[in-house]
Amino acid sequence: MNKIYPDAAAALDGLLSDGMLIAAGGFGLCGIPELLIAAIRDAGTKELTFASNNAGVDDFGLGQLLQTRQVKKMISSYVGENAEFMRQYLSGELELEFAPQGTLAERMRAGGSGIPGFYTKTGVGTKVAEGKEEKVFDGETYILERGIVADLSIVKAWKADETGNLVFRKTARNFNPPAAMAGRICVAEVEEIVPAGSLDPDHIHLPGIYVHRLIRGEHEKRIEQRTIREA
């Protein structure tokens, strides 16, 4: 089966619908599926829920979809770099489900592994625990977190082979593997596609069984905050 599509719009054709849940890889602006995000913006799909560590910045990454009011809810760990994210949340325009970073990553991984839920101590006694089942193990309280199964996953990798095996580069690996696992359908954008068999099996970070569609494209590698030493 050919997994390679000519561009982001073609790769998302037939997959988008209003009100869907999308798991998105990336951390800040590192390893974000920017081409697929732009294609969702251009498609005008609305009332979306995103499971993502954050929402990029105001004019890049998922922040673009906040500007166009296409996002109804975020399941996120951090909102500090995006003024529009904070404004919409504080004004009641945007639903927000806070999830600690490790919990969010595990919720995605669990959903992709067929695990409906798991217990964790993270968040016990805080607002994160409100409304969640608690259970005591060996005298310690844990809360039940549900696995995330998304309608669609969008991720960014460095390199792929034709069958969808992915290799991530350094910290761009971040939330991308668990986000890819969480989706019923996963679309990945990469910088390079190589022939099947070209990748060392020991160097593959995500097996192609999780990846359904691929695109190759040029990417803008922004830095959120550049700090340099004075001359």
MARDREN-568764 format. One record per residue (C-alpha): x, y, z; residue in three letters. Coordinates in steps of 0.2 Angstrom, whole numbers, padded with zeros to 4 digits, always signed. Example, Ala and Ser with C-alpha at 12.3 -4.5 7.8 and 13.67 -1.06 7.14 Angstrom:
BEGIN
+0062-0022+0039ALA+0068-0005+0036SER
END
This chain:
BEGIN
+0000+0000+0000MET+0007+0017-0005ASN+0008+0028+0010LYS+0016+0043+0002ILE+0005+0058-0003TYR+0011+0074-0013PRO+0007+0087+0000ASP-0002+0090+0017ALA-0019+0094+0009ALA-0019+0077+0000ALA-0013+0067+0015ALA-0028+0074+0025LEU-0041+0072+0012ASP-0056+0063+0018GLY-0049+0062+0036LEU-0055+0079+0043LEU-0072+0082+0051SER-0079+0095+0063ASP-0078+0091+0081GLY-0065+0078+0080MET-0051+0074+0092LEU-0033+0076+0085ILE-0017+0071+0094ALA-0003+0082+0089ALA+0016+0079+0092GLY+0028+0093+0096GLY+0035+0103+0111PHE+0034+0121+0109GLY+0040+0124+0091LEU+0051+0109+0092CYS+0045+0094+0081GLY+0028+0101+0077ILE+0019+0095+0061PRO+0018+0113+0054GLU+0013+0108+0036LEU-0002+0097+0042LEU-0007+0111+0055ILE-0008+0124+0040ALA-0018+0112+0030ALA-0031+0110+0044ILE-0032+0129+0045ARG-0034+0130+0026ASP-0048+0116+0027ALA-0058+0126+0039GLY-0062+0111+0050THR-0069+0118+0066LYS-0075+0113+0084GLU-0058+0103+0086LEU-0051+0096+0102THR-0032+0094+0102PHE-0022+0083+0113ALA-0005+0092+0113SER+0008+0097+0125ASN+0005+0116+0121ASN-0002+0126+0107ALA+0014+0133+0099GLY+0015+0152+0099VAL+0002+0165+0093ASP+0006+0165+0074ASP+0014+0147+0072PHE+0010+0129+0076GLY-0007+0126+0084LEU-0008+0144+0088GLY-0014+0148+0070GLN-0029+0137+0073LEU-0033+0147+0089LEU-0032+0163+0080GLN-0045+0156+0067THR-0056+0150+0081ARG-0056+0132+0074GLN-0051+0124+0091VAL-0065+0121+0104LYS-0054+0112+0118LYS-0036+0109+0122MET-0029+0094+0132ILE-0012+0102+0137SER+0001+0103+0149SER+0007+0121+0146TYR+0000+0137+0140VAL+0013+0150+0144GLY+0021+0155+0127GLU+0004+0158+0119ASN-0005+0174+0123ALA-0020+0170+0113GLU-0021+0153+0121PHE-0021+0162+0138MET-0034+0175+0133ARG-0046+0163+0126GLN-0045+0151+0141TYR-0047+0166+0154LEU-0061+0173+0144SER-0070+0157+0144GLY-0069+0155+0125GLU-0058+0139+0125LEU-0060+0123+0136GLU-0044+0117+0144LEU-0041+0100+0152GLU-0024+0101+0161PHE-0013+0086+0160ALA+0004+0085+0168PRO+0017+0081+0154GLN+0021+0064+0159GLY+0003+0060+0162THR-0002+0066+0145LEU+0012+0057+0136ALA+0007+0041+0145GLU-0012+0044+0141ARG-0007+0044+0123MET+0004+0029+0124ARG-0009+0019+0133ALA-0022+0023+0121GLY-0011+0018+0107GLY-0007+0001+0116SER-0025-0003+0120GLY-0024+0001+0138ILE-0040+0011+0143PRO-0033+0018+0159GLY-0019+0018+0172PHE-0016+0024+0190TYR-0004+0038+0194THR+0001+0048+0209LYS+0004+0063+0199THR-0009+0076+0202GLY-0016+0068+0218VAL-0023+0082+0230GLY-0023+0095+0216THR-0036+0101+0203LYS-0030+0088+0191VAL-0037+0075+0202ALA-0055+0083+0203GLU-0068+0071+0198GLY-0057+0057+0195LYS-0057+0040+0203GLU-0045+0037+0217GLU-0038+0021+0223LYS-0026+0016+0237VAL-0011+0005+0234PHE+0001+0000+0248ASP-0005+0015+0258GLY-0003+0028+0244GLU-0017+0037+0235THR-0017+0036+0216TYR-0029+0043+0203ILE-0036+0035+0187LEU-0031+0043+0171GLU-0039+0038+0155ARG-0030+0033+0139GLY-0032+0044+0124ILE-0038+0037+0108VAL-0039+0051+0095ALA-0048+0051+0078ASP-0032+0057+0070LEU-0014+0060+0074SER-0002+0072+0066ILE+0016+0071+0069VAL+0033+0077+0062LYS+0048+0066+0060ALA+0066+0068+0053TRP+0066+0053+0041LYS+0055+0039+0035ALA+0056+0025+0024ASP+0042+0021+0011GLU+0033+0009+0023THR+0031+0023+0037GLY+0045+0018+0049ASN+0050+0034+0057LEU+0066+0042+0064VAL+0066+0057+0075PHE+0080+0069+0077ARG+0086+0073+0095LYS+0073+0083+0105THR+0061+0083+0091ALA+0056+0066+0096ARG+0047+0073+0112ASN+0028+0069+0111PHE+0028+0063+0093ASN+0029+0044+0096PRO+0015+0043+0109PRO+0004+0055+0099ALA+0007+0045+0083ALA+0002+0029+0093MET-0014+0037+0100ALA-0023+0040+0083GLY-0034+0028+0074ARG-0026+0036+0058ILE-0009+0044+0059CYS-0002+0056+0046VAL+0017+0060+0047ALA+0027+0074+0039GLU+0045+0071+0037VAL+0061+0080+0029GLU+0067+0065+0020GLU+0059+0048+0013ILE+0071+0034+0009VAL+0068+0017+0001PRO+0061+0003+0011ALA+0076-0007+0019GLY+0087+0008+0020SER+0085+0012+0039LEU+0094+0001+0052ASP+0080-0008+0062PRO+0089-0003+0078ASP+0088+0015+0074HIS+0069+0016+0070ILE+0060+0025+0084HIS+0042+0022+0078LEU+0037+0007+0068PRO+0027+0010+0051GLY+0012+0000+0058ILE+0007+0016+0067TYR+0009+0027+0051VAL-0004+0027+0038HIS+0000+0042+0027ARG+0017+0052+0024LEU+0022+0068+0016ILE+0039+0076+0013ARG+0041+0094+0014GLY+0052+0109+0018GLU+0050+0115+0036HIS+0054+0132+0045GLU+0064+0129+0061LYS+0060+0143+0072ARG+0067+0146+0089ILE+0054+0152+0102GLU+0066+0162+0113GLN+0084+0166+0107ARG+0096+0171+0120THR+0114+0176+0116ILE+0129+0182+0125ARG+0133+0201+0124GLU+0148+0205+0114ALA
END
